[in-house]
């Protein structure tokens, strides 16, 4: 059997993943079959299995791609030559948009799906390390410039990611990503205590 050139193989794999992402977003994980994905992708089931050994592998590949892209974007934004407050605000908006976009995948982090949940948690932990590092570098730059108070560059990013996840998980159906990000930026930057001078 002839083998497709690497570029065509990659395009076909990308096409399958695009379609699979929509299918998983429409239905619960257990309601999706590889037949569904193959039919919607316009490929034979045998072709689909040449790229992904199982539905679980396909699902993990989709999540990995989303998290890797998010980490890439954060690392790129972290390098921008703008004030650290602006950089951090942009990064928060990026994380919120990504989590909202991939919410159907991330929800399973809270579910009971056996081996899948274990693989997802491991993958999220690995990709999260890059996010924490990028956020931490911006905080350190802000602390050095005197615009951020002293914060642990490991703990603060973890807290921030947790804030984003909680907001997206519980409020994304009632507010836009931009609105959610604005709330997180405000609380993370300003805290909850009212200034001593009485300003709001």
C-alpha positions as protocol buffer text, in pm:
chain_id: "A"
residue {
  index: 1
  type: UNK
  ca { x: 0 y: 0 z: 0 }
}
residue {
  index: 2
  type: UNK
  ca { x: 134 y: 343 z: -95 }
}
residue {
  index: 3
  type: UNK
  ca { x: 215 y: 577 z: 189 }
}
residue {
  index: 4
  type: UNK
  ca { x: 97 y: 938 z: 180 }
}
residue {
  index: 5
  type: UNK
  ca { x: 368 y: 1207 z: 191 }
}
residue {
  index: 6
  type: UNK
  ca { x: 428 y: 1340 z: 541 }
}
residue {
  index: 7
  type: UNK
  ca { x: 264 y: 1674 z: 459 }
}
residue {
  index: 8
  type: UNK
  ca { x: -56 y: 1504 z: 335 }
}
residue {
  index: 9
  type: UNK
  ca { x: -59 y: 1272 z: 633 }
}
residue {
  index: 10
  type: UNK
  ca { x: -33 y: 1571 z: 866 }
}
residue {
  index: 11
  type: UNK
  ca { x: -312 y: 1754 z: 683 }
}
residue {
  index: 12
  type: UNK
  ca { x: -539 y: 1451 z: 704 }
}
residue {
  index: 13
  type: UNK
  ca { x: -461 y: 1404 z: 1073 }
}
residue {
  index: 14
  type: UNK
  ca { x: -533 y: 1772 z: 1135 }
}
residue {
  index: 15
  type: UNK
  ca { x: -863 y: 1744 z: 947 }
}
residue {
  index: 16
  type: UNK
  ca { x: -966 y: 1443 z: 1155 }
}
residue {
  index: 17
  type: UNK
  ca { x: -881 y: 1627 z: 1477 }
}
residue {
  index: 18
  type: UNK
  ca { x: -1078 y: 1935 z: 1370 }
}
residue {
  index: 19
  type: UNK
  ca { x: -1386 y: 1724 z: 1307 }
}
residue {
  index: 20
  type: UNK
  ca { x: -1337 y: 1516 z: 1622 }
}
residue {
  index: 21
  type: UNK
  ca { x: -1314 y: 1832 z: 1829 }
}
residue {
  index: 22
  type: UNK
  ca { x: -1658 y: 1938 z: 1710 }
}
residue {
  index: 23
  type: UNK
  ca { x: -1804 y: 1592 z: 1767 }
}
residue {
  index: 24
  type: UNK
  ca { x: -1675 y: 1573 z: 2125 }
}
residue {
  index: 25
  type: UNK
  ca { x: -1804 y: 1926 z: 2191 }
}
residue {
  index: 26
  type: UNK
  ca { x: -2153 y: 1822 z: 2079 }
}
residue {
  index: 27
  type: UNK
  ca { x: -2188 y: 1503 z: 2283 }
}
residue {
  index: 28
  type: UNK
  ca { x: -2079 y: 1335 z: 2601 }
}
residue {
  index: 29
  type: UNK
  ca { x: -1755 y: 1140 z: 2570 }
}
residue {
  index: 30
  type: UNK
  ca { x: -1930 y: 802 z: 2602 }
}
residue {
  index: 31
  type: UNK
  ca { x: -2181 y: 892 z: 2330 }
}
residue {
  index: 32
  type: UNK
  ca { x: -1909 y: 947 z: 2069 }
}
residue {
  index: 33
  type: UNK
  ca { x: -1787 y: 657 z: 1857 }
}
residue {
  index: 34
  type: UNK
  ca { x: -1496 y: 626 z: 1619 }
}
residue {
  index: 35
  type: UNK
  ca { x: -1756 y: 552 z: 1349 }
}
residue {
  index: 36
  type: UNK
  ca { x: -1903 y: 898 z: 1412 }
}
residue {
  index: 37
  type: UNK
  ca { x: -1565 y: 1064 z: 1373 }
}
residue {
  index: 38
  type: UNK
  ca { x: -1473 y: 864 z: 1062 }
}
residue {
  index: 39
  type: UNK
  ca { x: -1805 y: 940 z: 893 }
}
residue {
  index: 40
  type: UNK
  ca { x: -1794 y: 1312 z: 973 }
}
residue {
  index: 41
  type: UNK
  ca { x: -1429 y: 1329 z: 863 }
}
residue {
  index: 42
  type: UNK
  ca { x: -1499 y: 1159 z: 532 }
}
residue {
  index: 43
  type: UNK
  ca { x: -1246 y: 880 z: 592 }
}
residue {
  index: 44
  type: UNK
  ca { x: -1273 y: 507 z: 641 }
}
residue {
  index: 45
  type: UNK
  ca { x: -1262 y: 366 z: 992 }
}
residue {
  index: 46
  type: UNK
  ca { x: -940 y: 184 z: 903 }
}
residue {
  index: 47
  type: UNK
  ca { x: -781 y: 515 z: 804 }
}
residue {
  index: 48
  type: UNK
  ca { x: -889 y: 671 z: 1132 }
}
residue {
  index: 49
  type: UNK
  ca { x: -724 y: 389 z: 1328 }
}
residue {
  index: 50
  type: UNK
  ca { x: -398 y: 442 z: 1140 }
}
residue {
  index: 51
  type: UNK
  ca { x: -376 y: 782 z: 1308 }
}
residue {
  index: 52
  type: UNK
  ca { x: -531 y: 705 z: 1647 }
}
residue {
  index: 53
  type: UNK
  ca { x: -532 y: 367 z: 1822 }
}
residue {
  index: 54
  type: UNK
  ca { x: -853 y: 436 z: 2013 }
}
residue {
  index: 55
  type: UNK
  ca { x: -1114 y: 697 z: 2099 }
}
residue {
  index: 56
  type: UNK
  ca { x: -923 y: 765 z: 2419 }
}
residue {
  index: 57
  type: UNK
  ca { x: -603 y: 832 z: 2225 }
}
residue {
  index: 58
  type: UNK
  ca { x: -789 y: 1068 z: 1992 }
}
residue {
  index: 59
  type: UNK
  ca { x: -941 y: 1255 z: 2284 }
}
residue {
  index: 60
  type: UNK
  ca { x: -604 y: 1287 z: 2460 }
}
residue {
  index: 61
  type: UNK
  ca { x: -443 y: 1410 z: 2136 }
}
residue {
  index: 62
  type: UNK
  ca { x: -707 y: 1683 z: 2110 }
}
residue {
  index: 63
  type: UNK
  ca { x: -652 y: 1796 z: 2466 }
}
residue {
  index: 64
  type: UNK
  ca { x: -276 y: 1785 z: 2426 }
}
residue {
  index: 65
  type: UNK
  ca { x: -293 y: 2001 z: 2114 }
}
residue {
  index: 66
  type: UNK
  ca { x: -513 y: 2257 z: 2289 }
}
residue {
  index: 67
  type: UNK
  ca { x: -293 y: 2280 z: 2597 }
}
residue {
  index: 68
  type: UNK
  ca { x: 29 y: 2292 z: 2393 }
}
residue {
  index: 69
  type: UNK
  ca { x: -111 y: 2576 z: 2181 }
}
residue {
  index: 70
  type: UNK
  ca { x: -214 y: 2764 z: 2496 }
}
residue {
  index: 71
  type: UNK
  ca { x: 134 y: 2721 z: 2647 }
}
residue {
  index: 72
  type: UNK
  ca { x: 292 y: 2840 z: 2319 }
}
residue {
  index: 73
  type: UNK
  ca { x: 77 y: 3153 z: 2320 }
}
residue {
  index: 74
  type: UNK
  ca { x: 154 y: 3233 z: 2683 }
}
residue {
  index: 75
  type: UNK
  ca { x: 527 y: 3193 z: 2626 }
}
residue {
  index: 76
  type: UNK
  ca { x: 506 y: 3423 z: 2326 }
}
residue {
  index: 77
  type: UNK
  ca { x: 303 y: 3685 z: 2512 }
}
residue {
  index: 78
  type: UNK
  ca { x: 542 y: 3667 z: 2806 }
}
residue {
  index: 79
  type: UNK
  ca { x: 820 y: 3795 z: 2579 }
}
residue {
  index: 80
  type: UNK
  ca { x: 627 y: 4104 z: 2465 }
}
residue {
  index: 81
  type: UNK
  ca { x: 801 y: 4432 z: 2542 }
}
residue {
  index: 82
  type: UNK
  ca { x: 503 y: 4595 z: 2714 }
}
residue {
  index: 83
  type: UNK
  ca { x: 442 y: 4675 z: 3083 }
}
residue {
  index: 84
  type: UNK
  ca { x: 407 y: 4359 z: 3296 }
}
residue {
  index: 85
  type: UNK
  ca { x: 53 y: 4458 z: 3399 }
}
residue {
  index: 86
  type: UNK
  ca { x: -54 y: 4464 z: 3035 }
}
residue {
  index: 87
  type: UNK
  ca { x: 127 y: 4139 z: 2962 }
}
residue {
  index: 88
  type: UNK
  ca { x: -36 y: 3960 z: 3254 }
}
residue {
  index: 89
  type: UNK
  ca { x: -379 y: 4094 z: 3158 }
}
residue {
  index: 90
  type: UNK
  ca { x: -334 y: 3965 z: 2803 }
}
residue {
  index: 91
  type: UNK
  ca { x: -224 y: 3626 z: 2932 }
}
residue {
  index: 92
  type: UNK
  ca { x: -529 y: 3599 z: 3157 }
}
residue {
  index: 93
  type: UNK
  ca { x: -758 y: 3675 z: 2864 }
}
residue {
  index: 94
  type: UNK
  ca { x: -576 y: 3411 z: 2658 }
}
residue {
  index: 95
  type: UNK
  ca { x: -618 y: 3144 z: 2927 }
}
residue {
  index: 96
  type: UNK
  ca { x: -988 y: 3226 z: 2973 }
}
residue {
  index: 97
  type: UNK
  ca { x: -1058 y: 3209 z: 2598 }
}
residue {
  index: 98
  type: UNK
  ca { x: -874 y: 2877 z: 2568 }
}
residue {
  index: 99
  type: UNK
  ca { x: -1048 y: 2719 z: 2866 }
}
residue {
  index: 100
  type: UNK
  ca { x: -1388 y: 2835 z: 2735 }
}
residue {
  index: 101
  type: UNK
  ca { x: -1312 y: 2697 z: 2390 }
}
residue {
  index: 102
  type: UNK
  ca { x: -1204 y: 2357 z: 2524 }
}
residue {
  index: 103
  type: UNK
  ca { x: -1449 y: 2335 z: 2814 }
}
residue {
  index: 104
  type: UNK
  ca { x: -1606 y: 2003 z: 2701 }
}
residue {
  index: 105
  type: UNK
  ca { x: -1260 y: 1842 z: 2722 }
}
residue {
  index: 106
  type: UNK
  ca { x: -1162 y: 2001 z: 3053 }
}
residue {
  index: 107
  type: UNK
  ca { x: -1491 y: 1908 z: 3221 }
}
residue {
  index: 108
  type: UNK
  ca { x: -1383 y: 1543 z: 3221 }
}
residue {
  index: 109
  type: UNK
  ca { x: -1103 y: 1643 z: 3457 }
}
residue {
  index: 110
  type: UNK
  ca { x: -1379 y: 1657 z: 3719 }
}
residue {
  index: 111
  type: UNK
  ca { x: -1551 y: 1337 z: 3608 }
}
residue {
  index: 112
  type: UNK
  ca { x: -1500 y: 968 z: 3667 }
}
residue {
  index: 113
  type: UNK
  ca { x: -1379 y: 817 z: 3341 }
}
residue {
  index: 114
  type: UNK
  ca { x: -1129 y: 560 z: 3470 }
}
residue {
  index: 115
  type: UNK
  ca { x: -799 y: 547 z: 3283 }
}
residue {
  index: 116
  type: UNK
  ca { x: -893 y: 851 z: 3074 }
}
residue {
  index: 117
  type: UNK
  ca { x: -912 y: 1079 z: 3378 }
}
residue {
  index: 118
  type: UNK
  ca { x: -568 y: 959 z: 3492 }
}
residue {
  index: 119
  type: UNK
  ca { x: -415 y: 1032 z: 3152 }
}
residue {
  index: 120
  type: UNK
  ca { x: -584 y: 1372 z: 3133 }
}
residue {
  index: 121
  type: UNK
  ca { x: -466 y: 1477 z: 3477 }
}
residue {
  index: 122
  type: UNK
  ca { x: -111 y: 1371 z: 3395 }
}
residue {
  index: 123
  type: UNK
  ca { x: -120 y: 1562 z: 3065 }
}
residue {
  index: 124
  type: UNK
  ca { x: -269 y: 1873 z: 3225 }
}
residue {
  index: 125
  type: UNK
  ca { x: 0 y: 1865 z: 3495 }
}
residue {
  index: 126
  type: UNK
  ca { x: 277 y: 1845 z: 3233 }
}
residue {
  index: 127
  type: UNK
  ca { x: 140 y: 2131 z: 3020 }
}
residue {
  index: 128
  type: UNK
  ca { x: 48 y: 2337 z: 3324 }
}
residue {
  index: 129
  type: UNK
  ca { x: 416 y: 2357 z: 3418 }
}
residue {
  index: 130
  type: UNK
  ca { x: 484 y: 2567 z: 3107 }
}
residue {
  index: 131
  type: UNK
  ca { x: 192 y: 2797 z: 3188 }
}
residue {
  index: 132
  type: UNK
  ca { x: 309 y: 2849 z: 3546 }
}
residue {
  index: 133
  type: UNK
  ca { x: 663 y: 2924 z: 3428 }
}
residue {
  index: 134
  type: UNK
  ca { x: 548 y: 3184 z: 3173 }
}
residue {
  index: 135
  type: UNK
  ca { x: 316 y: 3355 z: 3422 }
}
residue {
  index: 136
  type: UNK
  ca { x: 585 y: 3345 z: 3690 }
}
residue {
  index: 137
  type: UNK
  ca { x: 835 y: 3523 z: 3467 }
}
residue {
  index: 138
  type: UNK
  ca { x: 590 y: 3809 z: 3411 }
}
residue {
  index: 139
  type: UNK
  ca { x: 526 y: 3838 z: 3783 }
}
residue {
  index: 140
  type: UNK
  ca { x: 900 y: 3844 z: 3852 }
}
residue {
  index: 141
  type: UNK
  ca { x: 947 y: 4116 z: 3592 }
}
residue {
  index: 142
  type: UNK
  ca { x: 669 y: 4316 z: 3754 }
}
residue {
  index: 143
  type: UNK
  ca { x: 817 y: 4269 z: 4100 }
}
residue {
  index: 144
  type: UNK
  ca { x: 1158 y: 4384 z: 3977 }
}
residue {
  index: 145
  type: UNK
  ca { x: 994 y: 4693 z: 3824 }
}
residue {
  index: 146
  type: UNK
  ca { x: 812 y: 4768 z: 4149 }
}
residue {
  index: 147
  type: UNK
  ca { x: 460 y: 4736 z: 4006 }
}
residue {
  index: 148
  type: UNK
  ca { x: 373 y: 4405 z: 4173 }
}
residue {
  index: 149
  type: UNK
  ca { x: 420 y: 4333 z: 4541 }
}
residue {
  index: 150
  type: UNK
  ca { x: 629 y: 4031 z: 4632 }
}
residue {
  index: 151
  type: UNK
  ca { x: 453 y: 3711 z: 4525 }
}
residue {
  index: 152
  type: UNK
  ca { x: 573 y: 3354 z: 4508 }
}
residue {
  index: 153
  type: UNK
  ca { x: 632 y: 3296 z: 4132 }
}
residue {
  index: 154
  type: UNK
  ca { x: 519 y: 2935 z: 4171 }
}
residue {
  index: 155
  type: UNK
  ca { x: 217 y: 2975 z: 4398 }
}
residue {
  index: 156
  type: UNK
  ca { x: 65 y: 3289 z: 4244 }
}
residue {
  index: 157
  type: UNK
  ca { x: 42 y: 3149 z: 3889 }
}
residue {
  index: 158
  type: UNK
  ca { x: -111 y: 2828 z: 4023 }
}
residue {
  index: 159
  type: UNK
  ca { x: -367 y: 3032 z: 4213 }
}
residue {
  index: 160
  type: UNK
  ca { x: -441 y: 3234 z: 3900 }
}
residue {
  index: 161
  type: UNK
  ca { x: -493 y: 2925 z: 3684 }
}
residue {
  index: 162
  type: UNK
  ca { x: -726 y: 2788 z: 3952 }
}
residue {
  index: 163
  type: UNK
  ca { x: -926 y: 3112 z: 3951 }
}
residue {
  index: 164
  type: UNK
  ca { x: -964 y: 3096 z: 3575 }
}
residue {
  index: 165
  type: UNK
  ca { x: -1070 y: 2733 z: 3580 }
}
residue {
  index: 166
  type: UNK
  ca { x: -1329 y: 2794 z: 3853 }
}
residue {
  index: 167
  type: UNK
  ca { x: -1475 y: 3096 z: 3674 }
}
residue {
  index: 168
  type: UNK
  ca { x: -1495 y: 2921 z: 3338 }
}
residue {
  index: 169
  type: UNK
  ca { x: -1639 y: 2601 z: 3482 }
}
residue {
  index: 170
  type: UNK
  ca { x: -1912 y: 2777 z: 3680 }
}
residue {
  index: 171
  type: UNK
  ca { x: -1989 y: 3096 z: 3488 }
}
residue {
  index: 172
  type: UNK
  ca { x: -1902 y: 3053 z: 3118 }
}
residue {
  index: 173
  type: UNK
  ca { x: -2264 y: 2985 z: 3022 }
}
residue {
  index: 174
  type: UNK
  ca { x: -2374 y: 3322 z: 3162 }
}
residue {
  index: 175
  type: UNK
  ca { x: -2088 y: 3550 z: 3059 }
}
residue {
  index: 176
  type: UNK
  ca { x: -1852 y: 3601 z: 2767 }
}
residue {
  index: 177
  type: UNK
  ca { x: -1484 y: 3507 z: 2794 }
}
residue {
  index: 178
  type: UNK
  ca { x: -1397 y: 3878 z: 2785 }
}
residue {
  index: 179
  type: UNK
  ca { x: -1628 y: 3952 z: 3078 }
}
residue {
  index: 180
  type: UNK
  ca { x: -1493 y: 3661 z: 3280 }
}
residue {
  index: 181
  type: UNK
  ca { x: -1134 y: 3766 z: 3212 }
}
residue {
  index: 182
  type: UNK
  ca { x: -1210 y: 4125 z: 3315 }
}
residue {
  index: 183
  type: UNK
  ca { x: -1340 y: 4007 z: 3653 }
}
residue {
  index: 184
  type: UNK
  ca { x: -1035 y: 3786 z: 3710 }
}
residue {
  index: 185
  type: UNK
  ca { x: -795 y: 4065 z: 3615 }
}
residue {
  index: 186
  type: UNK
  ca { x: -970 y: 4305 z: 3853 }
}
residue {
  index: 187
  type: UNK
  ca { x: -970 y: 4068 z: 4150 }
}
residue {
  index: 188
  type: UNK
  ca { x: -619 y: 3936 z: 4090 }
}
residue {
  index: 189
  type: UNK
  ca { x: -472 y: 4284 z: 4048 }
}
residue {
  index: 190
  type: UNK
  ca { x: -671 y: 4469 z: 4313 }
}
residue {
  index: 191
  type: UNK
  ca { x: -772 y: 4203 z: 4566 }
}
residue {
  index: 192
  type: UNK
  ca { x: -1085 y: 4226 z: 4773 }
}
residue {
  index: 193
  type: UNK
  ca { x: -998 y: 4476 z: 5048 }
}
residue {
  index: 194
  type: UNK
  ca { x: -1125 y: 4830 z: 5004 }
}
residue {
  index: 195
  type: UNK
  ca { x: -838 y: 5084 z: 4992 }
}
residue {
  index: 196
  type: UNK
  ca { x: -785 y: 5278 z: 5314 }
}
residue {
  index: 197
  type: UNK
  ca { x: -865 y: 5606 z: 5136 }
}
residue {
  index: 198
  type: UNK
  ca { x: -1213 y: 5480 z: 5055 }
}
residue {
  index: 199
  type: UNK
  ca { x: -1166 y: 5461 z: 4675 }
}
residue {
  index: 200
  type: UNK
  ca { x: -1369 y: 5191 z: 4503 }
}
